[in-house]
Every structure is written in structure tokens, then in C-alpha cells.
């Protein structure tokens, strides 16, 4: 009888340990800063120009030109990494 009680306690402890690990890892994933850049379509023209300046890209053109240029740069930059 004591062996069964001991096995049940160990089982409960392991279950709680695994539940804790899962909860903590879920929180880490949920609250970790994203490595993805913010959605580009929410950027202003000025933000796109600043990005282009910092990355050596052409800064002239319409909003859509800049947006396309930045998207292409980020795609090629991500592939290179």
C-alpha cells in the first residue's frame, strides 16, 4: 500500500512539473519580443524613407515605390540571413 501511495505522489509531482514547464514556456513565447518587423503597410512615407536611408536604398518615389523597395530589401535580407 505504501508503494502505491509513493508512486501516486511521484506521478502527481511529475505531472505538476511538466504542467509548470509548459505554462512557463507558453508565457515566454507569448511575451517575447517579436523578431519580425512591424507590418510595413502601417508605416508612414517618412518611416519608409528613414529605412531606405539607413539601408542605403534609393529614397525617392511614391509611397508605393518606397513600400515595394523596402519589402524587396527585407525579403532579400531575410533570405541572406
Buried (B, 14 or more C-beta within 10 A) or exposed (E): EEEEEEEEEEEEEEEEEEEEEEEEEEEEEEEEEEEEEEEBEEBEBEBBBEBBEEEEBEBEBEEEBBBBBBEEBBEEEEEEE
